[in-house]
Amino acid sequence: MRKSVILEALATAHGFLDISYFESLLTVSNRTVRNEIKELSEDGLQHGFDLKLQRGKGYYLQINDKGKYHVYLKQIAIAPVYAPKQREALILQILLSNESFVTIESIANQFNMSRFGIKNDIDNVEAYLRQRDIQLLRRAHYGLKLIVSTKARIETYNELRSQYLDLYEKHEPSVDKSIFKDLEQALIHVLRRNNLTMNYAELNDTRDMMQTIIHLSTPWNHNPEDEPLQVVNYGVARDLSEYVFNLIKVRIPLDFQTFFNQFVAEKSKLILASSHDVDDKLVRIILSFLAQCDQMYGTQFMNDYEFQQSFYSHVSLLVQRLNDAVAFHNPLVMDVSARYPTIFNMAILFAEVIEKEYNIQVSHDEIGFMATHLAVHIEKESRKKISKYQRVAIVCSPGGGSDFLLKLKFESILPTSQIETFSFMNESELELYNPDIIFTIRPLNRSYTVPVITINEFIDDQDLIKIKNMFLLDQFNPTSQTIRGLFKEALFTVYHNLSYCDIIKNMAQKIVDIGYAEPSLVDSVMRREEVMSTIFLNRVATPHPLEMSGVTDCIHIGIVSEDLEEMPKVIFLISLKKGQLTLHQRISKFVFEVMSDADLVNNLHKANNYLEFMLLLNEKMR
């Protein structure tokens, strides 16, 4: 630390040392040096030394008690140096972990600072707490204490612990970290026993909250070891509190247990024992909706009984929860919306029906959960498309092992297909094989009625993933449209000084004016945007209508000239003919790859014209 450097310099000096000397030695400002010397002067009163100032000459060190002085030197030599924000976070940790007063001296001593030095940090801590409606009580001779509810105490600590995890773990009461792995398994077991379930993100949040509660509970444990544990009389918290006490002898306070029960209730879902709890009215609503989807998008929802049962259970619990005013957070809602826009639209339309029939309000998070259920069925349909290519032919060089390597790679993505390799020098054998699809390293001499795909002889894993996605999205279908063909120079616009809503309204209207969509496109795009923003990763936006009704499939490109945090950089407004579910999936997958590449997005944002934009985008289409 700077203080130890100052003391060492003074102790070994053969004369006076002025402020400018320490400025140069420490490479800090005049003000910083004066503050350090002021704090040292205050510390010296208790630690056996004094800093004397001779006007016009500088400072010298006077040691009054060598024992105290050397103890102090050791303390400040090994003390870690914290940035102001880190000190403030640790002060908050101290205050949140204590229900009684904490003296300012004890806080200052933890950082080897004086009361004066720690004052600014405490003022900043008070401002932080004020924003969270937590009062910092200051009492002369007593110190500092928080006036805070249990909920605010735990949630604030949990938020800070997440932000400063490494820092907090170093200063938390000693708890064997290995128990937390056992704790997660215990949590899963207790959830099952209470007939509850969570998704992965919710389980992680609950595990982290339980760890926070354990660390916060440790300073509260002043009870004799033989005193019986007090537990709430219901819920997950009761079982876990008993488990924690038996494992590490930490008593979780009753108010902490009550908070945790409420936290689990908000994160978990009740598992329905059977589908008998689904009312007939809801069954009719769901079946009618799924039948409409099948008719509009060519899906097979009505043929998937397992999916129907799962969807019934989810929606019935949704209605029950919303009637009881219980809401769930969905951390994946934006990801689902970006990856499965058409399916998300289906969920929005279904939510509107449910809201009307049951007089409830369905949140974005709940729409995301319903979209996830629908997406599971769509993914199952996609995988079925692979099964229609049972006989796969690979035309490659004879011998050398490359044919065997290609076969192994294709078997990894087509495990149920029969795959054979053929030499490009003997095409007649290929014809006799009667394949459903052909992959070849060079153009073939004959024409075939099945899809023929040109590949590199030494394909890498990335190429293999692209081929698998082509199977899943049915891109080998002769009628399958290329994404490149959806872009038009007439639908490339650079926008200045407009709001996002005005921009997408303008883009939709331009598609209508060209004759590529019905006038209803504009209102449908705006309706979809009202439900939830379509600005996603790295500020790429993919606005689209709630229901597709295009005349010509197209994508309008919009570039927002201003680089503002709340605005997108690049906009892909998608307008397709009715029922183009597979094409919309392909577009979404492609645009998601684009938005995941921050450098590409920045370069696209700088494109001055359509040609420059497409040259950049074509690199991603290869």
C-alpha positions as CSV (number, residue, x, y, z in Angstrom):
1,M,0.0,0.0,0.0
2,R,1.0,3.6,-0.4
3,K,1.1,4.2,3.4
4,S,3.8,1.5,3.8
5,V,5.9,3.1,1.0
6,I,5.6,6.6,2.6
7,L,6.7,5.2,6.1
8,E,9.6,3.2,4.6
9,A,10.8,6.3,2.7
10,L,10.7,8.5,5.8
11,A,12.3,5.8,8.0
12,T,15.3,5.4,5.7
13,A,15.6,9.1,4.7
14,H,18.6,11.2,5.9
15,G,16.6,14.4,5.9
16,F,13.2,15.9,5.2
17,L,11.0,14.6,2.4
18,D,8.5,17.0,0.9
19,I,5.1,16.4,-0.9
20,S,6.6,16.6,-4.4
21,Y,9.0,13.8,-3.5
22,F,6.1,11.5,-2.7
23,E,4.2,12.6,-5.8
24,S,7.1,11.4,-7.9
25,L,7.7,8.3,-5.8
26,L,4.0,7.1,-5.9
27,T,3.1,8.7,-9.3
28,V,-0.1,10.1,-7.7
29,S,-1.5,13.6,-7.3
30,N,-0.6,16.2,-4.6
31,R,-4.1,15.8,-3.1
32,T,-3.7,12.0,-2.9
33,V,-0.4,12.3,-1.1
34,R,-1.8,14.8,1.4
35,N,-4.8,12.5,2.1
36,E,-2.4,9.6,2.7
37,I,-0.3,11.6,5.1
38,K,-3.3,12.9,7.0
39,E,-4.6,9.3,7.5
40,L,-1.1,8.2,8.6
41,S,-1.0,11.1,11.1
42,E,-4.3,9.9,12.6
43,D,-3.2,6.3,12.7
44,G,0.1,7.2,14.3
45,L,-1.7,8.4,17.5
46,Q,-2.7,4.8,18.2
47,H,0.3,3.0,16.6
48,G,3.3,4.6,18.2
49,F,4.6,7.1,15.6
50,D,4.2,10.7,14.5
51,L,4.7,12.5,11.2
52,K,6.3,15.8,11.9
53,L,6.2,18.7,9.4
54,Q,9.0,21.3,9.2
55,R,7.7,24.2,7.2
56,G,9.6,24.9,4.0
57,K,11.5,21.6,4.3
58,G,9.1,18.7,4.5
59,Y,8.2,15.7,6.7
60,Y,10.2,13.4,9.0
61,L,9.2,10.4,11.0
62,Q,9.3,10.2,14.8
63,I,8.8,6.7,16.3
64,N,7.5,6.8,19.9
65,D,6.7,3.0,20.4
66,K,8.7,0.6,18.2
67,G,6.6,-2.4,19.1
68,K,3.3,-0.8,18.1
69,Y,4.9,0.8,15.0
70,H,6.3,-2.5,13.7
71,V,2.9,-4.3,14.3
72,Y,1.2,-1.5,12.3
73,L,3.8,-1.8,9.5
74,K,3.1,-5.5,9.1
75,Q,-0.6,-4.9,9.0
76,I,-0.5,-2.4,6.2
77,A,2.2,-4.3,4.3
78,I,-0.1,-7.4,3.9
79,A,-3.4,-5.6,3.6
80,P,-4.9,-5.9,0.2
81,V,-5.6,-2.7,-1.8
82,Y,-9.2,-2.3,-2.9
83,A,-10.7,0.1,-5.4
84,P,-13.4,2.4,-4.0
85,K,-16.2,0.4,-5.5
86,Q,-14.8,-2.8,-4.0
87,R,-14.5,-1.2,-0.5
88,E,-18.1,0.1,-0.8
89,A,-19.3,-3.5,-1.8
90,L,-17.5,-4.9,1.3
91,I,-18.9,-2.3,3.6
92,L,-22.4,-3.2,2.3
93,Q,-21.5,-6.9,3.0
94,I,-20.6,-6.0,6.6
95,L,-23.8,-4.0,7.2
96,L,-26.1,-6.5,5.5
97,S,-24.6,-9.4,7.5
98,N,-25.2,-7.7,10.9
99,E,-28.5,-6.9,12.6
100,S,-26.8,-4.8,15.3
101,F,-24.6,-1.7,15.2
102,V,-21.2,-1.8,13.6
103,T,-18.6,0.8,14.6
104,I,-17.0,3.0,12.0
105,E,-13.6,2.2,13.6
106,S,-14.1,-1.5,13.1
107,I,-14.9,-1.0,9.4
108,A,-12.0,1.4,8.9
109,N,-9.6,-1.1,10.6
110,Q,-10.6,-3.8,8.1
111,F,-9.2,-1.7,5.4
112,N,-6.4,-0.2,7.4
113,M,-7.9,3.2,6.9
114,S,-8.8,6.1,9.2
115,R,-12.3,7.3,10.1
116,F,-11.6,10.2,7.8
117,G,-10.5,8.0,4.9
118,I,-13.6,5.7,5.1
119,K,-16.1,8.6,5.4
120,N,-16.5,9.1,1.6
121,D,-17.1,5.3,1.1
122,I,-19.8,5.3,3.8
123,D,-21.5,8.3,2.1
124,N,-21.6,6.4,-1.2
125,V,-22.9,3.3,0.5
126,E,-25.7,5.4,2.1
127,A,-26.7,6.8,-1.4
128,Y,-26.7,3.2,-2.8
129,L,-29.0,2.0,0.1
130,R,-31.3,5.0,-0.3
131,Q,-32.1,4.0,-3.9
132,R,-33.3,0.7,-2.5
133,D,-35.4,2.3,0.3
134,I,-33.0,1.0,3.0
135,Q,-32.1,3.4,5.8
136,L,-28.6,3.7,7.2
137,L,-28.9,4.6,10.8
138,R,-25.9,6.5,12.3
139,R,-25.5,6.8,16.1
140,A,-22.6,8.5,17.9
141,H,-20.6,6.0,20.0
142,Y,-22.6,3.1,18.4
143,G,-21.8,3.2,14.7
144,L,-23.9,2.1,11.8
145,K,-27.0,-0.1,11.5
146,L,-29.5,-0.8,8.7
147,I,-33.2,-0.4,9.0
148,V,-34.2,-2.9,6.4
149,S,-36.8,-5.6,5.7
150,T,-35.8,-9.3,5.5
151,K,-36.7,-9.3,1.8
152,A,-34.6,-6.2,1.0
153,R,-31.7,-7.5,3.1
154,I,-31.5,-10.9,1.3
155,E,-32.2,-9.6,-2.2
156,T,-29.7,-6.8,-1.9
157,Y,-27.0,-9.1,-0.6
158,N,-27.8,-11.7,-3.3
159,E,-27.5,-9.0,-6.0
160,L,-24.1,-7.8,-4.7
161,R,-22.9,-11.3,-4.2
162,S,-23.6,-12.1,-7.8
163,Q,-21.8,-8.9,-8.9
164,Y,-18.7,-9.3,-6.6
165,L,-18.7,-13.1,-6.1
166,D,-14.9,-13.6,-5.8
167,L,-14.6,-10.6,-3.4
168,Y,-17.5,-11.7,-1.2
169,E,-16.4,-15.3,-1.0
170,K,-13.1,-14.2,0.5
171,H,-14.8,-12.3,3.3
172,E,-17.8,-14.5,4.0
173,P,-17.9,-16.8,7.1
174,S,-16.0,-20.0,6.5
175,V,-18.4,-22.5,5.0
176,D,-17.2,-25.7,3.3
177,K,-17.9,-25.0,-0.4
178,S,-18.2,-28.7,-1.2
179,I,-21.5,-28.8,0.7
180,F,-23.1,-26.6,-2.0
181,K,-22.9,-29.4,-4.6
182,D,-24.8,-31.6,-2.1
183,L,-27.2,-28.7,-1.4
184,E,-28.2,-28.5,-5.1
185,Q,-29.0,-32.2,-5.2
186,A,-30.9,-31.8,-1.9
187,L,-32.8,-28.9,-3.5
188,I,-33.8,-31.0,-6.5
189,H,-34.9,-33.8,-4.2
190,V,-37.0,-31.5,-2.0
191,L,-38.6,-29.9,-5.0
192,R,-39.6,-33.3,-6.3
193,R,-41.0,-34.3,-2.9
194,N,-43.2,-31.2,-3.0
195,N,-44.3,-32.0,-6.5
196,L,-42.6,-28.9,-7.9
197,T,-40.4,-28.4,-11.0
198,M,-38.1,-25.6,-12.3
199,N,-36.2,-25.0,-15.5
200,Y,-32.3,-24.8,-15.4
201,A,-32.1,-21.0,-15.0
202,E,-34.6,-21.0,-12.2
203,L,-32.8,-23.8,-10.4
204,N,-29.5,-21.9,-10.6
205,D,-31.2,-18.7,-9.3
206,T,-32.7,-20.8,-6.4
207,R,-29.4,-22.5,-5.6
208,D,-27.6,-19.1,-5.5
209,M,-30.3,-17.6,-3.3
210,M,-30.0,-20.5,-0.9
211,Q,-26.2,-20.0,-0.7
212,T,-26.8,-16.3,0.0
213,I,-29.3,-17.2,2.8
214,I,-26.7,-19.6,4.4
215,H,-24.0,-17.0,4.4
216,L,-26.3,-14.3,5.8
217,S,-27.6,-16.7,8.4
218,T,-24.2,-17.6,9.8
219,P,-23.7,-14.3,11.9
220,W,-27.2,-14.8,13.3
221,N,-26.2,-18.1,15.0
222,H,-25.7,-17.3,18.6
223,N,-27.9,-20.1,20.0
224,P,-26.5,-22.9,22.1
225,E,-25.7,-25.9,19.9
226,D,-28.1,-28.1,21.9
227,E,-31.1,-25.7,21.4
228,P,-33.6,-27.3,19.0
229,L,-33.9,-25.9,15.4
230,Q,-36.9,-23.7,14.7
231,V,-38.5,-24.2,11.3
232,V,-41.5,-23.0,9.5
233,N,-44.3,-25.5,9.3
234,Y,-44.6,-25.8,5.5
235,G,-42.8,-25.7,2.2
236,V,-39.3,-26.3,0.7
237,A,-37.6,-24.0,3.3
238,R,-38.6,-26.3,6.2
239,D,-36.9,-29.4,4.6
240,L,-33.8,-27.5,3.4
241,S,-33.4,-25.7,6.8
242,E,-33.3,-29.0,8.5
243,Y,-30.8,-30.4,5.9
244,V,-28.5,-27.4,6.3
245,F,-28.6,-27.6,10.1
246,N,-27.8,-31.3,10.1
247,L,-25.0,-30.8,7.6
248,I,-23.1,-27.6,8.8
249,K,-25.0,-26.6,12.1
250,V,-26.2,-23.3,10.6
251,R,-29.6,-22.2,11.8
252,I,-31.6,-20.3,9.1
253,P,-33.8,-17.7,10.9
254,L,-37.6,-18.1,10.6
255,D,-38.1,-14.9,8.6
256,F,-35.4,-16.1,6.1
257,Q,-37.2,-19.4,5.7
258,T,-40.5,-17.6,5.0
259,F,-38.8,-15.4,2.4
260,F,-37.3,-18.5,0.7
261,N,-40.6,-20.3,0.6
262,Q,-42.0,-17.3,-1.3
263,F,-39.0,-17.2,-3.6
264,V,-39.4,-20.8,-4.5
265,A,-43.2,-20.3,-5.1
266,E,-42.3,-17.6,-7.7
267,K,-39.7,-19.7,-9.4
268,S,-41.3,-23.2,-9.4
269,K,-44.3,-24.8,-11.1
270,L,-46.6,-27.4,-9.7
271,I,-46.5,-30.8,-11.5
272,L,-49.9,-31.9,-12.5
273,A,-50.6,-35.5,-11.6
274,S,-52.8,-36.2,-14.6
275,S,-54.6,-34.5,-17.4
276,H,-58.0,-35.0,-15.7
277,D,-57.6,-31.6,-14.1
278,V,-57.9,-29.9,-17.6
279,D,-61.4,-28.5,-18.1
280,D,-63.4,-29.3,-21.2
281,K,-63.6,-25.7,-22.2
282,L,-59.8,-25.4,-22.3
283,V,-59.5,-28.6,-24.2
284,R,-61.8,-27.2,-26.9
285,I,-59.9,-23.9,-27.1
286,I,-56.5,-25.6,-27.4
287,L,-57.6,-28.1,-30.0
288,S,-59.3,-25.4,-32.1
289,F,-56.1,-23.3,-31.9
290,L,-53.8,-26.2,-32.9
291,A,-56.1,-27.2,-35.8
292,Q,-55.9,-23.6,-37.1
293,C,-52.1,-23.7,-36.8
294,D,-51.9,-27.0,-38.8
295,Q,-54.1,-25.5,-41.5
296,M,-52.2,-22.2,-41.7
297,Y,-48.6,-23.5,-41.4
298,G,-48.8,-27.1,-42.5
299,T,-47.7,-28.3,-39.0
300,Q,-48.8,-31.6,-37.4
301,F,-49.8,-30.5,-33.9
302,M,-53.1,-32.5,-34.1
303,N,-51.2,-35.7,-34.7
304,D,-48.9,-35.4,-31.7
305,Y,-51.0,-36.6,-28.7
306,E,-48.0,-36.5,-26.3
307,F,-47.4,-32.8,-27.1
308,Q,-51.2,-32.1,-26.7
309,Q,-51.1,-33.6,-23.2
310,S,-48.0,-31.6,-22.2
311,F,-49.5,-28.4,-23.6
312,Y,-52.9,-29.0,-21.8
313,S,-51.1,-29.4,-18.5
314,H,-49.0,-26.3,-19.0
315,V,-51.9,-24.0,-20.0
316,S,-54.2,-25.2,-17.3
317,L,-51.6,-24.5,-14.7
318,L,-51.0,-21.1,-16.4
319,V,-54.6,-20.2,-16.0
320,Q,-54.7,-21.3,-12.4
321,R,-51.5,-19.3,-11.6
322,L,-52.7,-16.1,-13.2
323,N,-56.1,-16.4,-11.4
324,D,-54.1,-16.6,-8.2
325,A,-51.9,-13.6,-9.3
326,V,-48.7,-15.8,-9.3
327,A,-46.2,-14.8,-12.0
328,F,-43.1,-16.6,-13.2
329,H,-40.0,-15.1,-14.6
330,N,-38.7,-16.5,-17.9
331,P,-35.0,-15.7,-18.5
332,L,-35.1,-17.2,-22.0
333,V,-38.0,-15.2,-23.4
334,M,-35.9,-12.9,-25.6
335,D,-33.9,-15.9,-26.9
336,V,-37.1,-17.8,-27.8
337,S,-38.5,-14.7,-29.5
338,A,-35.4,-14.3,-31.6
339,R,-34.9,-17.9,-32.6
340,Y,-38.6,-18.9,-33.1
341,P,-40.4,-15.7,-34.2
342,T,-43.3,-17.5,-36.0
343,I,-43.8,-19.8,-33.1
344,F,-43.7,-16.9,-30.7
345,N,-46.4,-15.2,-32.8
346,M,-48.5,-18.4,-32.5
347,A,-48.1,-18.1,-28.7
348,I,-49.1,-14.4,-28.8
349,L,-52.3,-15.2,-30.7
350,F,-53.1,-18.1,-28.4
351,A,-52.5,-15.8,-25.3
352,E,-55.0,-13.3,-26.7
353,V,-57.6,-16.1,-26.9
354,I,-56.9,-17.2,-23.3
355,E,-57.0,-13.6,-22.0
356,K,-60.5,-13.1,-23.6
357,E,-61.9,-16.5,-22.5
358,Y,-60.6,-16.4,-18.9
359,N,-60.3,-12.7,-18.2
360,I,-56.6,-12.8,-17.3
361,Q,-53.5,-11.0,-18.4
362,V,-50.7,-13.2,-19.9
363,S,-47.2,-11.7,-19.5
364,H,-44.3,-11.8,-22.0
365,D,-42.6,-14.4,-19.8
366,E,-45.7,-16.8,-19.9
367,I,-45.9,-16.3,-23.7
368,G,-42.3,-17.4,-23.9
369,F,-43.1,-20.6,-21.9
370,M,-46.0,-21.4,-24.3
371,A,-43.8,-20.7,-27.3
372,T,-41.2,-23.1,-25.9
373,H,-43.8,-25.9,-25.7
374,L,-44.8,-25.3,-29.3
375,A,-41.2,-25.2,-30.4
376,V,-40.5,-28.6,-28.9
377,H,-43.1,-30.1,-31.3
378,I,-41.8,-28.1,-34.3
379,E,-38.2,-29.4,-33.6
380,K,-39.7,-33.0,-33.5
381,E,-41.2,-32.3,-36.9
382,S,-37.9,-31.0,-38.2
383,R,-36.1,-34.2,-37.2
384,K,-38.7,-36.3,-38.9
385,K,-37.7,-34.6,-42.2
386,I,-34.3,-36.2,-41.9
387,S,-35.9,-39.6,-42.0
388,K,-37.2,-39.2,-45.5
389,Y,-33.5,-39.3,-46.8
390,Q,-32.9,-43.0,-46.0
391,R,-30.4,-43.7,-48.8
392,V,-27.6,-41.2,-48.8
393,A,-24.8,-41.2,-51.5
394,I,-21.4,-39.5,-51.2
395,V,-19.4,-39.1,-54.4
396,C,-15.7,-38.6,-53.6
397,S,-12.1,-39.5,-54.5
398,P,-11.4,-43.3,-54.6
399,G,-9.2,-44.7,-51.8
400,G,-6.9,-42.6,-49.6
401,G,-9.2,-42.9,-46.6
402,S,-11.1,-39.7,-47.4
403,D,-14.2,-41.7,-48.4
404,F,-14.3,-43.5,-45.1
405,L,-13.8,-40.2,-43.2
406,L,-16.7,-38.6,-45.1
407,K,-18.9,-41.5,-44.3
408,L,-18.1,-41.4,-40.6
409,K,-18.9,-37.7,-40.5
410,F,-22.3,-38.0,-42.2
411,E,-23.2,-40.9,-40.0
412,S,-22.8,-38.6,-37.0
413,I,-25.7,-36.4,-38.3
414,L,-27.7,-39.1,-40.0
415,P,-27.6,-42.0,-37.6
416,T,-30.6,-43.8,-39.0
417,S,-29.8,-43.4,-42.7
418,Q,-27.9,-45.9,-45.0
419,I,-24.8,-44.0,-46.2
420,E,-22.6,-45.3,-49.1
421,T,-19.6,-43.7,-50.8
422,F,-18.9,-43.9,-54.6
423,S,-15.9,-43.0,-56.7
424,F,-16.6,-40.1,-59.1
425,M,-14.9,-42.3,-61.7
426,N,-17.7,-44.9,-61.6
427,E,-21.0,-43.0,-61.7
428,S,-23.0,-46.1,-62.9
429,E,-22.8,-47.7,-59.5
430,L,-24.3,-44.5,-58.0
431,E,-27.3,-44.7,-60.3
432,L,-27.9,-48.4,-59.4
433,Y,-27.9,-47.4,-55.7
434,N,-31.0,-45.3,-56.3
435,P,-30.2,-42.6,-53.6
436,D,-32.6,-40.2,-52.0
437,I,-30.0,-37.5,-51.9
438,I,-26.4,-37.1,-53.3
439,F,-23.4,-35.2,-51.8
440,T,-20.5,-34.8,-54.3
441,I,-17.1,-33.2,-54.3
442,R,-17.4,-32.4,-58.1
443,P,-20.1,-31.9,-60.7
444,L,-21.7,-35.1,-61.9
445,N,-22.0,-36.2,-65.6
446,R,-25.6,-37.3,-65.4
447,S,-28.7,-35.5,-64.2
448,Y,-30.7,-36.9,-61.2
449,T,-34.2,-36.3,-59.9
450,V,-33.0,-36.2,-56.3
451,P,-31.2,-33.3,-54.6
452,V,-27.5,-33.0,-55.6
453,I,-25.3,-31.0,-53.1
454,T,-21.7,-30.0,-53.8
455,I,-19.4,-30.3,-50.8
456,N,-15.7,-30.0,-50.0
457,E,-13.8,-33.3,-49.7
458,F,-12.5,-32.4,-46.3
459,I,-15.5,-30.8,-44.6
460,D,-15.0,-29.4,-41.1
461,D,-17.4,-29.4,-38.1
462,Q,-18.9,-26.1,-39.1
463,D,-19.7,-27.4,-42.6
464,L,-21.3,-30.4,-41.0
465,I,-23.5,-28.3,-38.7
466,K,-24.7,-26.3,-41.7
467,I,-25.5,-29.5,-43.6
468,K,-27.4,-30.8,-40.6
469,N,-29.4,-27.6,-40.4
470,M,-30.2,-27.9,-44.1
471,F,-31.8,-31.3,-43.3
472,L,-33.7,-29.9,-40.3
473,L,-35.0,-27.0,-42.3
474,D,-35.7,-29.0,-45.4
475,Q,-33.5,-26.8,-47.6
476,F,-32.9,-29.7,-50.0
477,N,-36.5,-29.4,-51.1
478,P,-36.5,-28.3,-54.8
479,T,-39.1,-25.7,-54.0
480,S,-37.0,-24.3,-51.1
481,Q,-36.2,-20.7,-51.6
482,T,-32.8,-19.2,-51.0
483,I,-32.4,-16.5,-48.3
484,R,-30.2,-14.5,-50.7
485,G,-33.1,-14.1,-53.1
486,L,-35.3,-12.4,-50.4
487,F,-33.1,-9.2,-50.4
488,K,-33.9,-6.4,-53.0
489,E,-32.0,-3.2,-53.6
490,A,-35.3,-1.3,-53.6
491,L,-35.7,-2.5,-50.0
492,F,-32.5,-1.0,-48.6
493,T,-32.9,2.2,-46.6
494,V,-30.7,4.3,-44.4
495,Y,-32.7,6.2,-41.7
496,H,-31.8,9.4,-39.8
497,N,-33.4,11.0,-36.8
498,L,-36.5,8.7,-36.5
499,S,-37.8,6.6,-33.6
500,Y,-37.7,2.8,-34.0
501,C,-41.5,2.6,-34.3
502,D,-41.5,5.3,-37.0
503,I,-38.7,3.4,-38.9
504,I,-40.4,0.0,-38.9
505,K,-43.8,1.6,-39.8
506,N,-42.0,3.3,-42.8
507,M,-40.3,0.0,-43.8
508,A,-43.5,-1.9,-43.7
509,Q,-45.3,0.8,-45.7
510,K,-42.5,0.7,-48.3
511,I,-43.1,-3.1,-48.8
512,V,-46.8,-2.4,-49.3
513,D,-46.2,0.4,-51.7
514,I,-44.0,-1.8,-53.9
515,G,-46.8,-4.4,-54.0
516,Y,-45.0,-7.1,-52.0
517,A,-47.6,-7.2,-49.2
518,E,-51.2,-6.3,-48.3
519,P,-51.9,-3.0,-46.5
520,S,-52.6,-4.9,-43.3
521,L,-48.8,-5.5,-43.0
522,V,-48.2,-2.2,-41.3
523,D,-50.7,-2.7,-38.5
524,S,-49.7,-6.3,-38.0
525,V,-46.0,-5.3,-37.7
526,M,-46.9,-2.6,-35.1
527,R,-49.2,-5.0,-33.2
528,R,-46.3,-7.5,-32.9
529,E,-44.0,-4.8,-31.7
530,E,-46.5,-3.6,-29.0
531,V,-46.3,-7.1,-27.4
532,M,-42.5,-7.2,-27.0
533,S,-39.6,-5.5,-28.7
534,T,-37.9,-7.2,-31.6
535,I,-34.5,-5.6,-30.9
536,F,-32.2,-8.4,-29.9
537,L,-28.5,-9.3,-29.6
538,N,-25.9,-6.6,-30.5
539,R,-28.8,-4.3,-31.5
540,V,-30.0,-6.2,-34.5
541,A,-33.8,-6.0,-34.9
542,T,-36.1,-8.5,-36.7
543,P,-39.5,-6.9,-36.9
544,H,-42.3,-8.9,-38.6
545,P,-46.1,-9.1,-38.7
546,L,-48.0,-11.0,-36.1
547,E,-49.6,-13.0,-39.0
548,M,-47.8,-13.3,-42.4
549,S,-49.9,-12.2,-45.4
550,G,-47.2,-11.2,-47.9
551,V,-47.7,-11.3,-51.7
552,T,-44.0,-11.7,-52.4
553,D,-41.4,-13.1,-49.8
554,C,-38.9,-10.4,-49.0
555,I,-36.7,-8.8,-46.3
556,H,-36.4,-5.0,-46.0
557,I,-33.0,-3.9,-44.7
558,G,-32.9,-0.8,-42.5
559,I,-29.7,0.9,-41.3
560,V,-30.0,3.4,-38.4
561,S,-27.4,6.0,-39.0
562,E,-27.2,7.2,-35.3
563,D,-25.3,5.0,-32.9
564,L,-27.6,5.3,-29.9
565,E,-27.8,2.6,-27.2
566,E,-31.6,2.4,-27.3
567,M,-31.8,2.1,-31.1
568,P,-30.9,-0.9,-33.3
569,K,-28.0,-0.7,-35.7
570,V,-29.4,-3.0,-38.3
571,I,-33.0,-3.9,-39.0
572,F,-34.3,-6.9,-41.0
573,L,-38.0,-6.5,-41.5
574,I,-39.4,-9.9,-42.6
575,S,-42.5,-10.2,-44.8
576,L,-43.5,-13.6,-46.1
577,K,-46.5,-15.3,-47.7
578,K,-49.0,-17.0,-45.4
579,G,-47.9,-20.3,-43.9
580,Q,-44.1,-20.0,-44.6
581,L,-43.1,-21.5,-41.2
582,T,-40.0,-23.3,-42.4
583,L,-38.7,-20.4,-44.4
584,H,-39.2,-18.1,-41.4
585,Q,-37.2,-20.6,-39.3
586,R,-34.4,-20.6,-41.8
587,I,-34.3,-16.8,-41.9
588,S,-34.3,-16.6,-38.1
589,K,-31.5,-19.1,-37.8
590,F,-29.4,-17.1,-40.3
591,V,-30.2,-13.7,-38.7
592,F,-29.3,-15.1,-35.3
593,E,-25.9,-16.1,-36.7
594,V,-25.5,-12.6,-38.0
595,M,-26.5,-10.9,-34.7
596,S,-24.1,-13.2,-32.8
597,D,-21.2,-11.8,-34.7
598,A,-20.6,-8.3,-33.2
599,D,-17.8,-7.4,-35.6
600,L,-20.1,-8.2,-38.6
601,V,-22.9,-6.2,-37.1
602,N,-20.7,-3.2,-36.7
603,N,-19.5,-3.5,-40.3
604,L,-23.0,-3.9,-41.6
605,H,-24.0,-0.8,-39.7
606,K,-21.3,1.2,-41.5
607,A,-22.4,0.0,-45.0
608,N,-23.2,3.0,-47.2
609,N,-25.2,1.2,-49.9
610,Y,-26.9,-2.1,-50.8
611,L,-24.0,-3.5,-52.7
612,E,-21.6,-3.0,-49.8
613,F,-24.1,-4.4,-47.3
614,M,-24.7,-7.6,-49.4
615,L,-20.9,-8.2,-50.0
616,L,-20.5,-8.3,-46.2
617,L,-23.7,-10.4,-45.7
618,N,-22.7,-12.9,-48.4
619,E,-19.7,-13.9,-46.4
620,K,-22.1,-15.3,-43.8
621,M,-24.3,-17.1,-46.4
622,R,-21.4,-19.2,-47.8
